[in-house]
């Protein structure tokens, strides 16, 4: 893997985890919004790096039998899904969103879960930022060696 591929993987991860943090921040901001449905970010690996996927790739590689395939790696943001759990029913007959019986649905956001997920996203973001900085330092030192 070259230096530019490493920086590209880190940049894609920064983008994905940044979007992940935005979604958790929106969830936390709407914790008291009636009928708000919690959104869950979906992140996937860019390649199939499971044991089965690696074996399949090795099997299909005619010239590289017995060697590990070149895996780019990385993460990609694949959108969001809505949390299927229902919020608590609250009796509020004067509320504009109340149904015929006078009930509204509270938000299904759990602040503790979203805060924990946001902290994990922040740490992943910081780790990928460190990878980019270390790669940049390696490239800088390599150019100094070549002088």
N, C-alpha and C positions, 0 to 999 in steps of 0.2 A: 504494500500500500504506500502510495506516495504522500508527500506533504499536502498537496492540494486536495487529495481525496479525504485525508484526515480532517482538514479544515471544513470541507463541504459537509462531511458527516456531522461535525460539531455544529455547524450553522443550521442544518436541517433540524437537529435536536433542539437548538435554542428556539427556533420557530415553533416547534411542536409543543415544547414545555411552556413557552410563553403563552400560547393559546390555551393550554391546559390551566395555567394560573388564572387567566382571564375568566374562564368558565366558572372556576371555583369562587372567584371574587363576585361574579354576578349572582351565583347561588346564595352566597352569604349576604349580599346586599338585599336580596329579595326574600329573606327569611320570614318577614312579617307580611308579605304580599299575599292576599287571598288568591286562591286558585293557581298560584305559581307552582310549576312542576320542575323539580330538580333536574338538571342536565348533567350527564356523565360523559366526559371526554373519552374518545376511543383512540388509543395509540397502538400501532402495530409495527413489527419489525419490517424493514424494507425487503428482506429476503427470508426464505424459510431456513432458519438455522437450527431446526430441531434435528435430532439424531437421524430420523427417517429422511428428512430433507437433504442432509449432508450425504448420507449413504446413496440416495437416489442420484444426486449430482455426481458423486464419485463413479457410480455405475455407468452413467451416461457419458462420462469423460473418457473417451477411448485412449487418448494419448497420455493421460495422467493417472493411469491405474495405480492405486496404492498411495496416491498423494492426496493431501487435503485440498479441496477446491478453494479457489480464491473467493472469499466472501466479503463483499463490500461492507455489510453491516449498516446500522443506522436505524432510525425510528421515523415514522411518518404519522401525521395527524389525520385520522379518517373520519372526523366529524363527531357528532354527539348523539346520544340516545337519551330518551326521557326515562327517569326513574319510575318504574311501574307501581311503587307503593303509593297508597292513597294518603292524603293529608287528613287530619282530624276534622270531623264535621262540627261546626260551631253554629249555634243558634243566634242569628243576627237579622231579624225580620226587616229592619230599616235599611239594610245594606243594599247598594245597587246591584251587586252580583248574587244576591240571595235567590234561591230557587223558589218554587211555589209554596213550599212548606216553611220558608224563612231561614233555611240553612245555607251556609257558605262552607267551602272547603278551605282549610288552612294550608299553608305551604308544606310540602313534604321534605323540606330541607332540614337536615340534622347538622347543626353548626359544628359539632365536634368532628363529624366525619369529613365535612368539607374543609375545615381548618387543617386536619391531619393530611388530607390529600393535597392541599395547597402548600403545606410545608414540604411534602415529598416532591412536588413539582418544582418548588424553589430550589431544593437541594440538587435535583437533577439538572436544573438550569445552571446552577453554579458549577457543578462538576463538568458540564460540557463547555462552559466558559473557560474553566481551567485547562481543559484539553486543548482548546484553541490557543490559549496563551502559551502553553508548553510547546505546542507545535511551532508557533511563531518564533519562540526562543531557539528551538532546534534549528530552524531554517536560518535564523540570524547567525548562529554560531557556525553553521556549515559554510556560510558565505565568508565568515572571518577566517576559517581554516583554509579556504581556497585562495586567499590573498597571498 
